[in-house]
Amino acid sequence: MSYELEPRPTASQPVAYQIRLKGHLGAEWTDWFDGLTITLEEDGDTLLTGPVVDQAALHGLLKKVRNLGMPLISVSPVEPGQADT
């Protein structure tokens, strides 16, 4: 017998993620990260926050981050209400 500890999103339900980068991303990158909110933190980090439709899309975002050459600090799923903060 197996138990689900947390409800899993369905294929039609994107998961919101918060990707934290070291350094500030310029406004010219907004279109490249279409659909994600770019927040510049006072500590010099950048947060990319928003829905990601599936794992393939998440890996695509992480490739973009790698191509920027900015250090990746963290990738975290967030609750839907937290994605706006």
N, CA, C and O atoms as a GROMACS GRO file, in nm:
protein
  340
    1MET      N    1   0.085  -0.117   0.000
    1MET     CA    2   0.000   0.000   0.000
    1MET      C    3   0.089   0.124   0.000
    1MET      O    4   0.187   0.130   0.075
    2SER      N    5   0.056   0.223  -0.084
    2SER     CA    6   0.134   0.346  -0.086
    2SER      C    7   0.043   0.464  -0.056
    2SER      O    8  -0.077   0.462  -0.085
    3TYR      N    9   0.102   0.566   0.002
    3TYR     CA   10   0.028   0.685   0.039
    3TYR      C   11   0.095   0.806  -0.025
    3TYR      O   12   0.217   0.815  -0.030
    4GLU      N   13   0.014   0.896  -0.074
    4GLU     CA   14   0.064   1.023  -0.125
    4GLU      C   15   0.077   1.119  -0.007
    4GLU      O   16  -0.019   1.142   0.066
    5LEU      N   17   0.195   1.173   0.012
    5LEU     CA   18   0.216   1.269   0.121
    5LEU      C   19   0.161   1.406   0.085
    5LEU      O   20   0.107   1.477   0.170
    6GLU      N   21   0.176   1.443  -0.041
    6GLU     CA   22   0.125   1.572  -0.087
    6GLU      C   23   0.049   1.549  -0.216
    6GLU      O   24   0.083   1.460  -0.293
    7PRO      N   25  -0.055   1.628  -0.240
    7PRO     CA   26  -0.124   1.613  -0.368
    7PRO      C   27  -0.031   1.648  -0.482
    7PRO      O   28   0.042   1.747  -0.475
    8ARG      N   29  -0.034   1.570  -0.586
    8ARG     CA   30   0.048   1.595  -0.705
    8ARG      C   31  -0.035   1.674  -0.805
    8ARG      O   32  -0.154   1.648  -0.821
    9PRO      N   33   0.028   1.773  -0.872
    9PRO     CA   34  -0.047   1.847  -0.973
    9PRO      C   35  -0.079   1.755  -1.091
    9PRO      O   36  -0.004   1.663  -1.122
   10THR      N   37  -0.190   1.782  -1.153
   10THR     CA   38  -0.225   1.706  -1.272
   10THR      C   39  -0.154   1.769  -1.392
   10THR      O   40  -0.094   1.875  -1.381
   11ALA      N   41  -0.162   1.701  -1.506
   11ALA     CA   42  -0.095   1.750  -1.626
   11ALA      C   43  -0.147   1.889  -1.666
   11ALA      O   44  -0.074   1.967  -1.727
   12SER      N   45  -0.271   1.919  -1.632
   12SER     CA   46  -0.327   2.049  -1.670
   12SER      C   47  -0.301   2.157  -1.564
   12SER      O   48  -0.344   2.271  -1.580
   13GLN      N   49  -0.232   2.122  -1.459
   13GLN     CA   50  -0.207   2.214  -1.348
   13GLN      C   51  -0.058   2.247  -1.340
   13GLN      O   52   0.019   2.165  -1.288
   14PRO      N   53  -0.014   2.364  -1.389
   14PRO     CA   54   0.128   2.398  -1.376
   14PRO      C   55   0.166   2.419  -1.230
   14PRO      O   56   0.083   2.456  -1.148
   15VAL      N   57   0.292   2.395  -1.201
   15VAL     CA   58   0.346   2.417  -1.067
   15VAL      C   59   0.421   2.550  -1.070
   15VAL      O   60   0.496   2.577  -1.164
   16ALA      N   61   0.401   2.632  -0.968
   16ALA     CA   62   0.475   2.758  -0.959
   16ALA      C   63   0.612   2.730  -0.897
   16ALA      O   64   0.623   2.657  -0.798
   17TYR      N   65   0.715   2.790  -0.955
   17TYR     CA   66   0.850   2.776  -0.905
   17TYR      C   67   0.911   2.913  -0.878
   17TYR      O   68   0.871   3.014  -0.936
   18GLN      N   69   1.007   2.913  -0.788
   18GLN     CA   70   1.088   3.032  -0.762
   18GLN      C   71   1.233   2.992  -0.785
   18GLN      O   72   1.286   2.903  -0.719
   19ILE      N   73   1.296   3.058  -0.880
   19ILE     CA   74   1.435   3.032  -0.915
   19ILE      C   75   1.516   3.153  -0.868
   19ILE      O   76   1.490   3.266  -0.909
   20ARG      N   77   1.613   3.127  -0.782
   20ARG     CA   78   1.695   3.237  -0.726
   20ARG      C   79   1.832   3.235  -0.792
   20ARG      O   80   1.900   3.132  -0.796
   21LEU      N   81   1.873   3.353  -0.844
   21LEU     CA   82   2.002   3.369  -0.910
   21LEU      C   83   2.087   3.470  -0.835
   21LEU      O   84   2.034   3.564  -0.775
   22LYS      N   85   2.218   3.452  -0.838
   22LYS     CA   86   2.309   3.548  -0.776
   22LYS      C   87   2.337   3.658  -0.877
   22LYS      O   88   2.388   3.632  -0.986
   23GLY      N   89   2.304   3.780  -0.841
   23GLY     CA   90   2.323   3.894  -0.931
   23GLY      C   91   2.189   3.944  -0.983
   23GLY      O   92   2.088   3.874  -0.976
   24HIS      N   93   2.191   4.066  -1.034
   24HIS     CA   94   2.068   4.125  -1.086
   24HIS      C   95   2.060   4.104  -1.236
   24HIS      O   96   2.158   4.122  -1.309
   25LEU      N   97   1.942   4.066  -1.281
   25LEU     CA   98   1.911   4.046  -1.421
   25LEU      C   99   1.853   4.175  -1.475
   25LEU      O  100   1.766   4.235  -1.412
   26GLY      N  101   1.900   4.219  -1.590
   26GLY     CA  102   1.850   4.343  -1.649
   26GLY      C  103   1.709   4.328  -1.706
   26GLY      O  104   1.665   4.216  -1.734
   27ALA      N  105   1.640   4.439  -1.721
   27ALA     CA  106   1.502   4.439  -1.771
   27ALA      C  107   1.492   4.383  -1.912
   27ALA      O  108   1.385   4.337  -1.953
   28GLU      N  109   1.603   4.384  -1.989
   28GLU     CA  110   1.601   4.333  -2.126
   28GLU      C  111   1.576   4.182  -2.133
   28GLU      O  112   1.550   4.129  -2.241
   29TRP      N  113   1.583   4.112  -2.020
   29TRP     CA  114   1.563   3.967  -2.016
   29TRP      C  115   1.418   3.928  -1.991
   29TRP      O  116   1.386   3.809  -1.990
   30THR      N  117   1.329   4.024  -1.970
   30THR     CA  118   1.189   3.995  -1.940
   30THR      C  119   1.125   3.908  -2.047
   30THR      O  120   1.054   3.812  -2.015
   31ASP      N  121   1.147   3.940  -2.173
   31ASP     CA  122   1.087   3.863  -2.282
   31ASP      C  123   1.142   3.721  -2.289
   31ASP      O  124   1.071   3.627  -2.325
   32TRP      N  125   1.270   3.705  -2.254
   32TRP     CA  126   1.334   3.573  -2.260
   32TRP      C  127   1.273   3.478  -2.158
   32TRP      O  128   1.263   3.357  -2.181
   33PHE      N  129   1.232   3.534  -2.044
   33PHE     CA  130   1.168   3.455  -1.938
   33PHE      C  131   1.019   3.483  -1.936
   33PHE      O  132   0.961   3.505  -1.830
   34ASP      N  133   0.958   3.482  -2.053
   34ASP     CA  134   0.816   3.512  -2.071
   34ASP      C  135   0.729   3.431  -1.974
   34ASP      O  136   0.744   3.309  -1.963
   35GLY      N  137   0.640   3.500  -1.906
   35GLY     CA  138   0.550   3.432  -1.813
   35GLY      C  139   0.600   3.429  -1.671
   35GLY      O  140   0.524   3.398  -1.579
   36LEU      N  141   0.728   3.460  -1.649
   36LEU     CA  142   0.783   3.462  -1.514
   36LEU      C  143   0.799   3.606  -1.467
   36LEU      O  144   0.829   3.695  -1.546
   37THR      N  145   0.778   3.626  -1.339
   37THR     CA  146   0.800   3.756  -1.278
   37THR      C  147   0.946   3.766  -1.238
   37THR      O  148   0.999   3.675  -1.173
   38ILE      N  149   1.012   3.874  -1.275
   38ILE     CA  150   1.151   3.897  -1.237
   38ILE      C  151   1.152   4.000  -1.126
   38ILE      O  152   1.106   4.113  -1.142
   39THR      N  153   1.206   3.959  -1.011
   39THR     CA  154   1.214   4.047  -0.895
   39THR      C  155   1.360   4.064  -0.856
   39THR      O  156   1.431   3.966  -0.834
   40LEU      N  157   1.405   4.190  -0.848
   40LEU     CA  158   1.541   4.219  -0.805
   40LEU      C  159   1.541   4.241  -0.654
   40LEU      O  160   1.476   4.333  -0.604
   41GLU      N  161   1.612   4.157  -0.584
   41GLU     CA  162   1.616   4.164  -0.438
   41GLU      C  163   1.723   4.264  -0.393
   41GLU      O  164   1.820   4.289  -0.464
   42GLU      N  165   1.705   4.321  -0.274
   42GLU     CA  166   1.800   4.417  -0.220
   42GLU      C  167   1.937   4.356  -0.194
   42GLU      O  168   2.038   4.426  -0.196
   43ASP      N  169   1.940   4.224  -0.169
   43ASP     CA  170   2.067   4.158  -0.141
   43ASP      C  171   2.148   4.127  -0.268
   43ASP      O  172   2.254   4.065  -0.260
   44GLY      N  173   2.097   4.170  -0.384
   44GLY     CA  174   2.168   4.149  -0.509
   44GLY      C  175   2.123   4.027  -0.587
   44GLY      O  176   2.172   4.003  -0.697
   45ASP      N  177   2.032   3.949  -0.533
   45ASP     CA  178   1.980   3.831  -0.603
   45ASP      C  179   1.864   3.869  -0.693
   45ASP      O  180   1.803   3.974  -0.678
   46THR      N  181   1.834   3.780  -0.787
   46THR     CA  182   1.718   3.792  -0.874
   46THR      C  183   1.628   3.672  -0.851
   46THR      O  184   1.676   3.559  -0.844
   47LEU      N  185   1.498   3.695  -0.839
   47LEU     CA  186   1.401   3.586  -0.829
   47LEU      C  187   1.321   3.580  -0.957
   47LEU      O  188   1.268   3.681  -1.004
   48LEU      N  189   1.313   3.461  -1.014
   48LEU     CA  190   1.225   3.434  -1.127
   48LEU      C  191   1.112   3.350  -1.070
   48LEU      O  192   1.136   3.241  -1.019
   49THR      N  193   0.990   3.398  -1.077
   49THR     CA  194   0.878   3.329  -1.015
   49THR      C  195   0.762   3.318  -1.113
   49THR      O  196   0.728   3.413  -1.183
   50GLY      N  197   0.702   3.198  -1.116
   50GLY     CA  198   0.585   3.181  -1.200
   50GLY      C  199   0.556   3.036  -1.229
   50GLY      O  200   0.628   2.947  -1.184
   51PRO      N  201   0.449   3.013  -1.304
   51PRO     CA  202   0.407   2.876  -1.335
   51PRO      C  203   0.498   2.811  -1.440
   51PRO      O  204   0.544   2.876  -1.534
   52VAL      N  205   0.521   2.682  -1.420
   52VAL     CA  206   0.599   2.602  -1.515
   52VAL      C  207   0.512   2.480  -1.547
   52VAL      O  208   0.472   2.407  -1.456
   53VAL      N  209   0.484   2.459  -1.675
   53VAL     CA  210   0.384   2.358  -1.713
   53VAL      C  211   0.426   2.215  -1.685
   53VAL      O  212   0.342   2.131  -1.654
   54ASP      N  213   0.557   2.185  -1.695
   54ASP     CA  214   0.601   2.048  -1.669
   54ASP      C  215   0.753   2.047  -1.647
   54ASP      O  216   0.818   2.151  -1.651
   55GLN      N  217   0.807   1.928  -1.622
   55GLN     CA  218   0.949   1.915  -1.594
   55GLN      C  219   1.035   1.954  -1.715
   55GLN      O  220   1.143   2.010  -1.698
   56ALA      N  221   0.988   1.924  -1.835
   56ALA     CA  222   1.063   1.963  -1.955
   56ALA      C  223   1.077   2.115  -1.962
   56ALA      O  224   1.184   2.166  -1.996
   57ALA      N  225   0.969   2.187  -1.931
   57ALA     CA  226   0.974   2.334  -1.931
   57ALA      C  227   1.068   2.385  -1.823
   57ALA      O  228   1.140   2.483  -1.844
   58LEU      N  229   1.069   2.320  -1.707
   58LEU     CA  230   1.160   2.359  -1.599
   58LEU      C  231   1.305   2.340  -1.644
   58LEU      O  232   1.389   2.427  -1.620
   59HIS      N  233   1.334   2.229  -1.707
   59HIS     CA  234   1.470   2.205  -1.756
   59HIS      C  235   1.509   2.308  -1.862
   59HIS      O  236   1.624   2.351  -1.868
   60GLY      N  237   1.413   2.348  -1.945
   60GLY     CA  238   1.438   2.453  -2.043
   60GLY      C  239   1.473   2.586  -1.977
   60GLY      O  240   1.564   2.656  -2.022
   61LEU      N  241   1.402   2.620  -1.870
   61LEU     CA  242   1.433   2.742  -1.795
   61LEU      C  243   1.572   2.736  -1.734
   61LEU      O  244   1.647   2.833  -1.736
   62LEU      N  245   1.606   2.619  -1.680
   62LEU     CA  246   1.737   2.604  -1.618
   62LEU      C  247   1.849   2.613  -1.721
   62LEU      O  248   1.958   2.659  -1.690
   63LYS      N  249   1.823   2.569  -1.844
   63LYS     CA  250   1.922   2.585  -1.952
   63LYS      C  251   1.943   2.733  -1.983
   63LYS      O  252   2.056   2.777  -2.006
   64LYS      N  253   1.833   2.809  -1.983
   64LYS     CA  254   1.845   2.953  -2.006
   64LYS      C  255   1.929   3.018  -1.898
   64LYS      O  256   2.014   3.103  -1.926
   65VAL      N  257   1.905   2.978  -1.773
   65VAL     CA  258   1.982   3.032  -1.661
   65VAL      C  259   2.130   2.998  -1.680
   65VAL      O  260   2.217   3.083  -1.662
   66ARG      N  261   2.158   2.873  -1.716
   66ARG     CA  262   2.297   2.831  -1.738
   66ARG      C  263   2.361   2.916  -1.847
   66ARG      O  264   2.476   2.958  -1.833
   67ASN      N  265   2.287   2.942  -1.955
   67ASN     CA  266   2.341   3.020  -2.066
   67ASN      C  267   2.368   3.165  -2.029
   67ASN      O  268   2.450   3.231  -2.093
   68LEU      N  269   2.299   3.216  -1.926
   68LEU     CA  270   2.325   3.352  -1.878
   68LEU      C  271   2.460   3.362  -1.808
   68LEU      O  272   2.523   3.468  -1.806
   69GLY      N  273   2.505   3.250  -1.751
   69GLY     CA  274   2.630   3.251  -1.677
   69GLY      C  275   2.616   3.305  -1.535
   69GLY      O  276   2.716   3.332  -1.469
   70MET      N  277   2.493   3.320  -1.489
   70MET     CA  278   2.470   3.367  -1.352
   70MET      C  279   2.464   3.246  -1.259
   70MET      O  280   2.404   3.145  -1.295
   71PRO      N  281   2.523   3.256  -1.140
   71PRO     CA  282   2.515   3.144  -1.047
   71PRO      C  283   2.371   3.116  -1.003
   71PRO      O  284   2.298   3.207  -0.966
   72LEU      N  285   2.332   2.989  -1.008
   72LEU     CA  286   2.201   2.943  -0.962
   72LEU      C  287   2.210   2.916  -0.813
   72LEU      O  288   2.294   2.837  -0.770
   73ILE      N  289   2.125   2.980  -0.735
   73ILE     CA  290   2.126   2.960  -0.590
   73ILE      C  291   2.027   2.852  -0.550
   73ILE      O  292   2.061   2.762  -0.473
   74SER      N  293   1.904   2.860  -0.603
   74SER     CA  294   1.803   2.761  -0.564
   74SER      C  295   1.690   2.755  -0.665
   74SER      O  296   1.666   2.849  -0.741
   75VAL      N  297   1.621   2.641  -0.663
   75VAL     CA  298   1.499   2.620  -0.740
   75VAL      C  299   1.401   2.559  -0.644
   75VAL      O  300   1.426   2.451  -0.590
   76SER      N  301   1.288   2.625  -0.621
   76SER     CA  302   1.191   2.578  -0.521
   76SER      C  303   1.048   2.587  -0.574
   76SER      O  304   1.010   2.690  -0.630
   77PRO      N  305   0.971   2.482  -0.557
   77PRO     CA  306   0.828   2.494  -0.586
   77PRO      C  307   0.766   2.582  -0.479
   77PRO      O  308   0.806   2.576  -0.362
   78VAL      N  309   0.668   2.663  -0.517
   78VAL     CA  310   0.602   2.750  -0.420
   78VAL      C  311   0.452   2.728  -0.427
   78VAL      O  312   0.399   2.688  -0.530
   79GLU      N  313   0.385   2.756  -0.318
   79GLU     CA  314   0.241   2.748  -0.314
   79GLU      C  315   0.184   2.858  -0.404
   79GLU      O  316   0.245   2.965  -0.415
   80PRO      N  317   0.070   2.835  -0.467
   80PRO     CA  318   0.015   2.936  -0.560
   80PRO      C  319   0.007   3.076  -0.501
   80PRO      O  320   0.037   3.172  -0.572
   81GLY      N  321  -0.031   3.093  -0.377
   81GLY     CA  322  -0.038   3.226  -0.316
   81GLY      C  323   0.097   3.290  -0.294
   81GLY      O  324   0.106   3.412  -0.291
   82GLN      N  325   0.203   3.210  -0.279
   82GLN     CA  326   0.337   3.262  -0.256
   82GLN      C  327   0.402   3.312  -0.384
   82GLN      O  328   0.496   3.391  -0.377
   83ALA      N  329   0.355   3.269  -0.499
   83ALA     CA  330   0.417   3.307  -0.626
   83ALA      C  331   0.406   3.456  -0.651
   83ALA      O  332   0.482   3.510  -0.732
   84ASP      N  333   0.314   3.524  -0.584
   84ASP     CA  334   0.297   3.667  -0.604
   84ASP      C  335   0.379   3.751  -0.509
   84ASP      O  336   0.379   3.874  -0.519
   85THR      N  337   0.450   3.687  -0.415
   85THR     CA  338   0.526   3.766  -0.317
   85THR      C  339   0.670   3.776  -0.353
   85THR      O  340   0.747   3.839  -0.281
   0.00000   0.00000   0.00000
